[in-house]
Amino acid sequence: MKISIIGSGNVGMALASALKKAKHEVAFAVRNPLSFKGKEEANKQNIAVIPLPEASQFSEVIIIAAVPQAVKEIAQVLGNVENIVIVDAMNSVRVKPEPFQNTTEALMQLTNSKKIVKCFNSTGAENMADPLYPLAAADMFMAGDNQEAKDVVRKLAQDIGFGEVYNFGGSAQFNLMEQFALSWINLAIMQGYGRGIAFKVMKR
């Protein structure tokens, strides 16, 4: 698939690298292609770079891993994304995109896309780069109202090595997804377990 990633920090870079290895056509969509965070690493990995407004022409999927306060500007620049799957990999547990409660709600209101899924927000970049642990692959989690879009996102998560991809439900669960992310942050950072931890759902 053709995938644009907005946000070239740790999470965006890890997803870009993993998706490229999985044989997807990946590009960073940035404000200034001549100067952006992660430019050297993107060049090193031969990841394409396009201007932000071109993401809607290039992509079948747009993954947004930017800071929450950039959501409004990103939505304005993207233009017509009616038929594009948008994946919100952001969290607004510290900074909210006012007046919205979370970034996914903001994207639903500010774009014309009906194919918005919250995913890749609930763990660290290290697990995006390598979700395989000694006994099993880490699980991934998502929420959204459009089943077709969720099917696409499930496939992408499994393409980069995640195990099961669990559905948290529809848009009413976006805040819960962010609290779930905060749980990982709490364990990994606040409680000192380190970033090499991941969630796995176990069944009897």
C-alpha positions as CSV (number, residue, x, y, z in Angstrom):
1,M,0.0,0.0,0.0
2,K,1.0,3.6,-0.4
3,I,1.4,5.1,3.1
4,S,2.2,8.6,4.2
5,I,3.5,9.2,7.7
6,I,3.1,12.7,9.3
7,G,5.5,13.0,12.1
8,S,9.1,11.9,11.8
9,G,9.9,11.5,15.5
10,N,10.6,8.1,17.2
11,V,7.2,6.6,16.6
12,G,6.9,7.9,13.0
13,M,10.4,6.7,12.2
14,A,9.9,3.3,13.7
15,L,6.6,2.8,11.8
16,A,8.1,4.1,8.5
17,S,11.0,1.7,8.8
18,A,8.9,-1.3,9.7
19,L,6.3,-0.7,7.0
20,K,9.0,-0.2,4.4
21,K,10.6,-3.6,5.5
22,A,7.1,-5.1,5.0
23,K,7.2,-4.0,1.4
24,H,4.8,-1.1,1.6
25,E,5.5,2.2,-0.3
26,V,6.2,4.7,2.5
27,A,6.9,8.4,2.5
28,F,7.2,11.0,5.2
29,A,4.9,14.0,4.5
30,V,6.6,17.1,6.0
31,R,6.2,20.8,6.0
32,N,9.7,21.4,4.6
33,P,11.3,18.5,2.8
34,L,14.7,20.2,2.9
35,S,14.7,20.4,6.7
36,F,12.8,18.2,9.1
37,K,13.3,16.1,12.2
38,G,14.7,12.7,11.2
39,K,15.9,13.8,7.8
40,E,19.3,12.1,8.1
41,E,17.7,8.8,9.2
42,A,15.1,9.0,6.5
43,N,17.8,9.5,3.9
44,K,19.9,6.6,5.4
45,Q,16.9,4.3,5.1
46,N,16.0,5.6,1.7
47,I,12.5,6.6,2.8
48,A,10.8,9.0,0.4
49,V,9.9,12.5,1.5
50,I,7.0,14.6,0.1
51,P,5.5,18.0,1.0
52,L,2.6,17.7,3.5
53,P,-0.1,18.9,1.1
54,E,0.8,16.0,-1.3
55,A,-0.1,13.3,1.2
56,S,-3.7,13.1,0.1
57,Q,-2.6,12.5,-3.6
58,F,0.1,10.0,-2.8
59,S,-1.6,7.9,-0.1
60,E,-4.1,5.1,0.5
61,V,-3.3,5.4,4.2
62,I,-2.1,8.4,6.2
63,I,-0.6,7.7,9.7
64,I,-0.3,10.8,11.9
65,A,2.3,10.6,14.7
66,A,2.7,14.3,15.3
67,V,2.1,16.4,18.4
68,P,-1.6,17.0,19.4
69,Q,-1.3,20.8,19.0
70,A,-0.5,20.3,15.3
71,V,-3.7,18.5,14.5
72,K,-5.7,21.5,13.3
73,E,-2.9,22.7,10.9
74,I,-2.5,19.2,9.5
75,A,-6.2,18.8,8.9
76,Q,-6.3,22.1,7.0
77,V,-3.4,21.2,4.8
78,L,-4.4,17.7,3.9
79,G,-7.4,18.7,1.8
80,N,-9.7,16.0,0.5
81,V,-9.1,12.8,2.3
82,E,-12.6,11.3,1.9
83,N,-11.4,8.0,0.6
84,I,-8.2,7.7,2.6
85,V,-7.7,5.7,5.8
86,I,-6.3,8.0,8.5
87,V,-4.6,6.4,11.4
88,D,-4.2,8.5,14.6
89,A,-1.1,7.3,16.4
90,M,-1.1,10.3,18.7
91,N,-2.0,10.8,22.4
92,S,-3.4,13.9,24.0
93,V,-3.0,12.8,27.7
94,R,-0.9,15.9,28.4
95,V,-2.0,18.4,25.8
96,K,-5.4,18.4,24.2
97,P,-6.3,19.9,20.8
98,E,-8.8,22.3,22.3
99,P,-11.8,22.3,22.1
100,F,-11.7,18.6,21.4
101,Q,-11.2,15.9,24.0
102,N,-8.6,13.9,21.9
103,T,-6.8,14.0,18.6
104,T,-9.0,11.4,17.0
105,E,-12.2,13.3,17.7
106,A,-10.5,16.4,16.3
107,L,-9.5,14.6,13.1
108,M,-13.1,13.3,12.7
109,Q,-14.5,16.9,13.0
110,L,-11.8,18.7,11.0
111,T,-11.5,16.3,8.0
112,N,-14.0,14.8,5.7
113,S,-12.7,11.3,6.2
114,K,-15.1,8.6,7.5
115,K,-12.2,6.1,7.7
116,I,-10.4,7.2,10.9
117,V,-8.9,4.7,13.2
118,K,-6.9,5.2,16.4
119,C,-4.0,2.7,16.5
120,F,-0.3,2.6,17.2
121,N,-0.7,4.9,20.2
122,S,-0.7,2.4,23.0
123,T,3.0,1.4,23.2
124,G,6.5,2.8,22.6
125,A,8.5,3.2,19.4
126,E,10.7,0.3,20.4
127,N,7.7,-2.0,20.0
128,M,6.8,-0.5,16.7
129,A,10.2,-1.3,15.5
130,D,10.3,-4.8,16.9
131,P,7.1,-6.3,18.5
132,L,8.5,-9.8,18.8
133,Y,9.3,-10.9,22.3
134,P,10.9,-14.3,23.3
135,L,7.6,-16.1,23.8
136,A,5.2,-14.2,21.5
137,A,4.6,-11.1,19.5
138,A,3.1,-8.1,21.3
139,D,-0.6,-7.3,20.6
140,M,-1.9,-4.1,19.1
141,F,-5.2,-2.3,19.8
142,M,-7.5,0.0,17.8
143,A,-10.8,1.9,17.8
144,G,-12.9,3.4,15.1
145,D,-16.3,3.5,13.5
146,N,-15.4,2.2,10.0
147,Q,-14.9,-1.6,9.7
148,E,-13.2,-1.4,6.3
149,A,-10.6,1.0,7.7
150,K,-10.0,-1.2,10.8
151,D,-9.5,-4.2,8.5
152,V,-6.8,-2.2,6.7
153,V,-5.1,-1.1,9.9
154,R,-5.2,-4.6,11.4
155,K,-3.4,-5.9,8.3
156,L,-0.7,-3.2,8.6
157,A,-0.1,-4.0,12.3
158,Q,0.3,-7.6,11.5
159,D,2.5,-6.9,8.5
160,I,5.0,-5.3,10.9
161,G,5.0,-8.2,13.3
162,F,2.2,-7.5,15.9
163,G,0.2,-10.6,17.0
164,E,-3.5,-10.1,17.6
165,V,-5.0,-6.7,16.9
166,Y,-7.9,-6.1,19.3
167,N,-10.8,-3.9,18.6
168,F,-11.6,-1.6,21.5
169,G,-14.9,-0.5,19.8
170,G,-16.1,2.6,18.0
171,S,-15.3,6.3,18.4
172,A,-16.8,6.3,22.0
173,Q,-13.6,4.5,23.0
174,F,-11.0,7.0,21.8
175,N,-10.5,8.4,25.3
176,L,-10.2,4.9,26.7
177,M,-7.5,4.2,24.1
178,E,-5.5,7.2,25.3
179,Q,-5.9,6.0,28.9
180,F,-4.6,2.6,27.9
181,A,-1.6,4.3,26.4
182,L,-1.1,6.2,29.7
183,S,-1.1,2.8,31.4
184,W,1.9,1.7,29.3
185,I,3.7,5.0,29.9
186,N,3.1,4.7,33.6
187,L,4.5,1.2,33.8
188,A,7.4,1.8,31.4
189,I,8.5,5.3,32.7
190,M,6.9,6.2,36.0
191,Q,7.2,2.7,37.6
192,G,10.6,2.1,36.1
193,Y,9.9,-1.2,34.2
194,G,11.6,0.2,31.1
195,R,10.5,0.6,27.6
196,G,11.1,-3.0,26.7
197,I,7.6,-4.0,27.8
198,A,4.4,-4.7,25.9
199,F,0.8,-5.8,26.3
200,K,-0.4,-9.4,25.4
201,V,-3.9,-10.5,25.9
202,M,-4.1,-14.1,27.2
203,K,-7.1,-16.5,26.7
204,R,-8.1,-19.7,28.3
